[in-house]
Amino acid sequence: MSLLFWGMTFGALGKILVILAVLHMHHSLIREHRIDKKVLLSYQQERLITFVGLILIVLGYILEVYFYLPTPFLSCHDNDCAALMIGSQISQ
């Protein structure tokens, strides 16, 4: 696998970890009983938006990998990748 694949993978994993941390924080705050109803409703709405964001990040990652699979960009190494990049820029 090439640097492009690992870059996409680590980028998606980093975003997912941030979302999981936000969800964990919201879960902790929702369980806290010293917060009024208005703030609690706001946290629940943010939690829903965060879940939608998580689904979109995973879907985007799957689509990116699916897009690059037929191309040699995910499996090239060193000089081959540079030649592919130069060739793709010249053809545009």
Secondary structure, 3 states (H helix, E strand, C coil): CCHHHHHHHHHHHHHHHHHHHHHHHHHHHHHCCCCCHHHHHHHHHHHHHHHHHHHHHHHHHHHHHHHHCCCHHHCCCCHHHHHHHHHHHHHC
